[in-house]
Amino acid sequence: MTTTTDEVPRSPVQTRGLAAGLDWAMASHARAVLLMLAVCVLAFLPGFFQIPPVDRDEARFAQATKQMVESGDYIDIRFQDEVRYKKPVGIYWMQAVAVKAGEALGVPKARTTIWLYRIPSLIGAIGAVLLTYWAALAFVARRTALLAALMMATSILLGVEARLAKTDAMLLLTCVAAMGAMARIYMSVRRHPERLISWHNPAIMWTALAAGVLIKGPLILMFVGLTALTLSIADRSARWIKHLRPLAGFAWLIVLVLPWFIAIVAKSGDDFFMKAVGDDMLSKITSGQEAHGAPPGLYLLLFWVTFWPGAILAGLAAPTIWKARREPGARFLLAWVIPSWIVFELVMTKLPHYVLPLYPAIAILLAGIVEGGALYNKRWLTRGTVGWFLFPLVIAIAVPVGFFMLRGDLGLIAWPFAAAALIFGLFAWWLYDVDGPERAVLRGMAASVFIAITVYALAFPMLPQVFPSALVAENVRNSGCASPQLASTFAYQEPSLVFLSGTETRFTDGGGAAEFLNGGACRFALVDKGSERSFVQRADSVGLRYTLSQRIDGFNISNGKAFAMAVFRTAAP
């Protein structure tokens, strides 16, 4: 790991193609920021506005925020009549600000416009990319820092989180801010032990920790705590920790987070901590919550997809990274990654996004090895760079197959973009030995952008069958009723249906759906095939006059099952 800020001059041959963008950005930090923003726009915006609410987490967060806006209660967190105390209030406040701003700007039906709720995630993802660059500058030169940031911008997992209205992209921003500030303190102490550390980096770190706690609870404290503990053990000294200003910093953290915790305890008693700590955090440690249990090693397997295209370099760089483990920069980054990764592998509940806050450290390590020219060039390892080609190949095959299965056509509009991703992936792999890893990973990044356009901007919006709630809501919305009401049988209880159709949406059985329709005009019932018989029997017994509004066949991506239901409505008198 290099720590110099001097840039390596590039020959004319080296400045052709995608690498020329890096050369242009090296002139100033402002240019580097412009390049990062441009890549973030290309990587994150495709599909951002078009994709309907995604079940289940995104829709739950958005609906809880919508209820805050509807009720004006910005302390309590609820999903319909149930309390939702799994996470603190931070992300809901951010989403509520975005929705209120949308209403002020005249966005039509702002409260059910899902992209407004996604704005904090988009800001979090872009901010995390910029902060990865900032954090990397504590260890490496500008070009290397920029390459690390671009790895984050084009990674598959961050691209997903940037488009979902939930906590993880914004949590990543706070984590990178906190770890970047701590890195600057640690590296400064290692280089100049006698120099007094100013307050601004500790202030950044503790403020970011407070924001992270308000967004997702104490998880962010684990990253910082395990890193500090590992470094102290490896250095055989914990004296550097005093420069973090732990007493004053922790007091500042308490000042920032305590008001809301006092407010929620005053409203809920001990229910918040029982649900947040007992039902959510501890249950994830001891059991596979919500059927997400998996054995250790899952995150290592998922890494090769979720951090693609940067992950392709990991196998090549690992030996060199391990050799550099005693250097201060590499030691800090490894302390950031390894202890927390082990914890996540041991915890029973596993979801791909849990390890996202560790990816910036991996990106900086990989970029440092790439720009240092010290990749481990064993032939059997370099063959692994075929992953730059195989992943786009899978997408290029999956898109037409998916369209054929769900729509009966080949999705010819989306396939050219998948083909472009395939070409960039092919050249990244094929020319790796010709012009080096930097150009190869840049081509992989270009492939990632085309994959984003293919999947998010074209494939998903053109497959409405995978978003049944949007189809139901559109049918009800176009019914001509001023205030329609909806009930659904228990076979389909997705949060997106509540978000799009109204907080008062009910869930019942077939007979209950008939009784609901019998309660007044402008009522709709979503009934699955298994419940239709009981629905009809109860409707006949109460003398209900009803009509079939629509039959919807699709695919519920939240449980991986086919969707076949009918929308009934009360008949006109």
DADA-V771941 format. One record per residue. SS is DSSP state (alpha for helix, beta for strand, coil for the rest). Layout:
ss: (SS SS)
This chain:
ss: (coil coil coil coil coil coil coil coil coil coil coil alpha alpha alpha alpha coil coil coil alpha alpha alpha alpha alpha alpha alpha coil coil coil alpha alpha alpha alpha alpha alpha alpha alpha alpha alpha alpha alpha alpha alpha alpha alpha coil coil coil coil coil coil coil coil coil coil coil coil alpha alpha alpha alpha alpha alpha alpha alpha alpha alpha alpha alpha alpha alpha alpha coil coil coil coil coil coil beta beta coil coil beta beta coil coil coil coil coil coil alpha alpha alpha alpha alpha alpha alpha alpha alpha alpha alpha alpha alpha alpha alpha coil coil coil coil coil alpha alpha alpha coil alpha alpha alpha alpha alpha alpha alpha alpha alpha alpha alpha alpha alpha alpha alpha alpha alpha alpha alpha alpha alpha alpha alpha coil coil coil coil coil alpha alpha alpha alpha alpha alpha alpha alpha alpha alpha alpha alpha coil coil alpha alpha alpha alpha alpha alpha coil coil coil coil coil coil alpha alpha alpha alpha alpha alpha alpha alpha alpha alpha alpha alpha alpha alpha alpha alpha alpha alpha alpha alpha alpha alpha alpha alpha coil coil coil coil coil coil coil alpha alpha alpha alpha alpha alpha alpha alpha alpha alpha alpha alpha alpha alpha alpha alpha alpha alpha coil coil alpha alpha alpha alpha alpha alpha alpha alpha alpha alpha alpha alpha alpha alpha alpha alpha alpha coil coil coil alpha alpha alpha alpha alpha alpha coil alpha alpha alpha alpha alpha alpha alpha alpha alpha alpha alpha alpha alpha alpha alpha alpha alpha alpha alpha alpha alpha alpha alpha coil coil alpha alpha alpha alpha alpha alpha alpha alpha alpha alpha alpha alpha alpha alpha alpha alpha coil coil alpha alpha alpha coil beta coil coil coil coil alpha alpha alpha alpha alpha alpha alpha alpha alpha coil coil coil alpha alpha alpha alpha alpha alpha alpha alpha alpha alpha alpha alpha alpha alpha coil coil coil coil alpha alpha alpha alpha alpha alpha alpha alpha alpha alpha alpha alpha alpha alpha alpha alpha alpha alpha alpha coil coil beta coil coil alpha alpha alpha alpha alpha alpha alpha alpha alpha alpha alpha alpha alpha alpha alpha alpha alpha alpha alpha alpha alpha coil coil coil coil coil coil alpha alpha alpha alpha alpha alpha alpha alpha alpha alpha alpha alpha alpha alpha alpha alpha alpha alpha alpha alpha alpha alpha alpha alpha alpha alpha alpha alpha coil coil coil coil coil alpha alpha alpha alpha alpha alpha alpha alpha alpha alpha alpha alpha alpha alpha alpha alpha alpha alpha alpha coil alpha alpha alpha alpha coil alpha alpha alpha alpha alpha alpha alpha alpha alpha alpha alpha alpha alpha alpha alpha alpha alpha alpha alpha alpha alpha alpha alpha coil coil coil coil alpha alpha alpha coil alpha alpha alpha alpha alpha alpha alpha alpha alpha alpha coil coil coil coil coil coil coil beta beta beta beta beta coil coil coil coil coil alpha alpha alpha alpha alpha alpha alpha coil coil coil coil beta beta beta coil alpha alpha alpha alpha alpha alpha alpha alpha coil coil coil coil coil beta beta beta beta beta beta alpha alpha alpha alpha alpha alpha alpha alpha alpha alpha alpha alpha alpha alpha coil coil coil beta beta beta beta beta beta beta beta beta beta beta coil coil coil coil beta beta beta beta beta beta beta beta beta beta coil coil coil)
